[in-house]
Structures are given as structure tokens and as C-alpha cells.
Amino acid sequence: MLIEAGLVKAKRCDALLAEANELTAIVVSSIKTSRRNGPKSPSKSSRAAR
């Protein structure tokens, strides 16, 4: 939006946009893996740590 509004030059945002795209890909991949593996019950050691 900042670029489209002419408030910031696109070149200034390139690194930030690349980082945002990488983080989005990581989160999406994590969600897909979680859904594929299904819910798992917590181990006894993680319950005891509470």
C-alpha cells in the first residue's frame, strides 16, 4: 500500500517484502505439516513441566 500510494519507493521495500514472503512460506509449510501429521497427545514429560 505504501508503494502504491507513492509514499515509499519499491526498491526500499524489496528486502522487507522478500523477508515477509519467506516468513509466510515457513508458516504455511508448518501448517501443512501439522495438518498432515494430525493431532498428537502431549508426552508425559511436557505435561509434567506445567
Secondary structure, DSSP 4 states (H G I P E B T S, - for coil): -TTTTTSS-HHHHHHHHHHHHHHHHHHHHHHHHHHHH---PPPHHHHHT-
